[in-house]
Amino acid sequence: MAVSGIFITTELEGELAKRIHAHQMEFDPKMGRYLPPHITLIGSSGCGPCPPDTPVALMKEKILPIAATTAPIALQFGPPERFVQREIVSMRLDPHGPLRSLHERLKTCGLPFLPSRYPFTPHCTINLYPTLTATNLRKMLAIREDEPFTVHTICVYHTREPQPPTLLFRAVLEGKE
């Protein structure tokens, strides 16, 4: 199923991003090749992506003030999980607190969104495209990346599968804690 829409993410940084990227390249080279390790804020759960024809100027008008008033967010991954009845394995995050607040602010900022079939489930995907094997599933579920980390950006990508996503703009979280 091809995906076309505008997704809003926050990207992982530093050594954690390098380690997650290495996991992605081991288990899903296609996904690891196209995007840096990230957490999807808008697009895959809680609310669908923005329609692909949403003007970038409108996106900036709505998102930049949110970034300017949102402090960097401290997070911590739980153990990996397989999405129920899906071939997807991800590193899950607590769906409450500052990450939920950011998701809700984006969701209610006045941008148009396509439907989503899933409740907000913040995560960083390890495996998306390949069919899971018992061996790979066991290896992925054994991954532990449990040290706290902080995210500092909102990134807006136009996705047109099978082409690589295009970064439309990045906004720094500049609010005070």
C-alpha positions as CSV (number, residue, x, y, z in Angstrom):
1,M,0.0,0.0,0.0
2,A,1.6,3.3,-1.1
3,V,1.5,6.2,1.3
4,S,1.2,9.8,0.3
5,G,0.9,12.5,2.8
6,I,2.7,14.9,5.1
7,F,4.0,13.4,8.4
8,I,5.2,15.3,11.4
9,T,8.1,13.7,13.4
10,T,10.8,14.4,15.9
11,E,14.2,12.9,15.2
12,L,16.5,11.0,17.5
13,E,20.0,12.4,17.9
14,G,23.6,11.5,18.7
15,E,24.7,8.0,19.7
16,L,21.2,6.8,20.3
17,A,20.2,7.7,16.7
18,K,23.3,5.8,15.5
19,R,22.4,2.7,17.4
20,I,18.7,2.8,16.4
21,H,19.8,3.3,12.7
22,A,22.1,0.3,13.0
23,H,19.1,-1.8,14.2
24,Q,17.0,-0.5,11.4
25,M,19.7,-1.3,8.8
26,E,20.0,-4.8,10.1
27,F,16.3,-5.6,10.1
28,D,14.8,-3.2,7.6
29,P,17.4,-1.6,5.2
30,K,14.7,0.1,3.1
31,M,13.3,2.0,6.1
32,G,16.8,2.8,7.5
33,R,17.9,4.2,4.1
34,Y,15.1,6.7,3.7
35,L,14.6,8.5,7.1
36,P,16.7,9.2,10.2
37,P,15.5,7.4,13.3
38,H,12.4,9.3,14.5
39,I,9.2,9.3,16.4
40,T,6.1,10.0,14.4
41,L,4.0,12.7,16.1
42,I,1.3,13.0,13.3
43,G,0.6,10.6,10.6
44,S,0.6,7.0,11.7
45,S,-1.5,7.0,14.9
46,G,-3.8,9.4,16.8
47,C,-4.4,11.3,13.6
48,G,-3.5,10.7,10.0
49,P,-1.0,12.6,7.8
50,C,-1.8,16.0,6.4
51,P,-3.1,15.8,2.8
52,P,-0.2,15.9,0.3
53,D,-1.4,19.2,-1.2
54,T,-1.3,21.1,2.2
55,P,0.7,24.3,1.5
56,V,4.1,24.5,3.3
57,A,3.3,28.1,4.2
58,L,0.2,26.9,6.1
59,M,2.1,24.2,7.8
60,K,4.8,26.7,9.0
61,E,2.1,29.1,10.2
62,K,0.6,26.5,12.4
63,I,3.6,24.5,13.5
64,L,6.3,27.1,14.1
65,P,4.4,28.8,17.0
66,I,4.0,25.3,18.6
67,A,7.7,24.6,18.3
68,A,8.6,28.1,19.7
69,T,6.5,27.4,22.9
70,T,7.4,23.7,23.4
71,A,10.4,22.8,25.5
72,P,12.7,19.9,24.5
73,I,11.1,16.7,25.6
74,A,12.9,14.1,27.8
75,L,11.9,10.5,26.9
76,Q,12.8,6.9,27.5
77,F,12.0,3.8,25.3
78,G,10.4,0.8,26.8
79,P,11.2,-2.7,25.4
80,P,10.4,-3.3,21.8
81,E,6.9,-4.5,20.9
82,R,5.3,-6.0,17.8
83,F,2.1,-4.2,16.7
84,V,-0.8,-6.6,17.0
85,Q,-1.4,-8.5,13.8
86,R,1.2,-6.5,11.9
87,E,4.7,-7.1,10.7
88,I,5.9,-4.0,12.6
89,V,8.3,-3.9,15.6
90,S,9.0,-0.7,17.4
91,M,10.5,0.9,20.4
92,R,7.5,2.2,22.4
93,L,7.2,5.3,24.5
94,D,4.9,6.5,27.2
95,P,1.8,7.9,25.4
96,H,1.2,10.4,28.2
97,G,2.9,13.5,29.4
98,P,4.8,16.1,27.2
99,L,4.8,13.9,24.1
100,R,1.0,13.5,24.2
101,S,0.7,17.3,24.8
102,L,2.8,18.0,21.7
103,H,0.7,15.5,19.7
104,E,-2.5,17.1,20.9
105,R,-1.3,20.6,20.1
106,L,-0.4,19.6,16.6
107,K,-3.6,17.7,16.1
108,T,-5.7,20.7,17.1
109,C,-3.7,23.5,15.5
110,G,-6.0,23.9,12.5
111,L,-4.2,21.8,9.9
112,P,-6.2,19.3,7.8
113,F,-5.6,15.6,8.5
114,L,-6.5,12.4,6.8
115,P,-8.1,9.6,9.0
116,S,-6.1,7.4,11.2
117,R,-7.1,3.8,12.2
118,Y,-5.0,3.7,15.4
119,P,-4.9,5.5,18.7
120,F,-1.8,7.6,19.5
121,T,1.0,5.1,20.1
122,P,4.3,7.0,20.1
123,H,7.2,4.8,18.9
124,C,10.3,4.5,16.8
125,T,10.0,1.8,14.2
126,I,12.7,-0.9,13.9
127,N,11.0,-3.1,11.2
128,L,8.3,-1.9,8.8
129,Y,8.7,-3.5,5.4
130,P,10.1,-7.0,5.6
131,T,8.1,-10.0,6.7
132,L,9.1,-11.0,10.2
133,T,10.9,-14.3,10.7
134,A,11.0,-16.0,14.1
135,T,14.7,-15.4,14.4
136,N,14.5,-11.6,13.5
137,L,11.5,-11.1,15.7
138,R,13.4,-12.7,18.7
139,K,16.5,-10.5,18.0
140,M,14.4,-7.3,17.7
141,L,12.5,-8.0,20.9
142,A,15.8,-8.5,22.7
143,I,17.0,-4.9,21.9
144,R,17.3,-2.6,24.9
145,E,17.8,1.1,24.5
146,D,16.6,2.3,27.9
147,E,18.7,5.3,28.7
148,P,16.8,8.6,28.8
149,F,17.1,10.9,25.9
150,T,15.8,14.3,24.7
151,V,14.2,15.4,21.4
152,H,14.7,18.9,20.2
153,T,12.9,19.2,16.9
154,I,9.7,19.0,14.9
155,C,10.4,17.7,11.3
156,V,7.8,17.8,8.5
157,Y,8.2,15.3,5.7
158,H,6.2,14.8,2.5
159,T,6.0,11.1,1.9
160,R,5.3,9.7,-1.6
161,E,6.0,6.0,-1.5
162,P,7.8,4.4,-3.2
163,Q,10.0,7.5,-3.5
164,P,12.1,8.7,-0.5
165,P,10.4,11.2,1.7
166,T,11.2,14.9,1.3
167,L,12.0,17.1,4.3
168,L,9.8,20.2,4.0
169,F,11.2,22.0,7.1
170,R,12.5,21.5,10.6
171,A,11.6,23.6,13.7
172,V,13.5,23.6,16.9
173,L,11.7,23.2,20.2
174,E,12.5,26.5,21.9
175,G,10.1,26.7,24.9
176,K,11.3,26.8,28.5
177,E,10.9,23.9,30.8
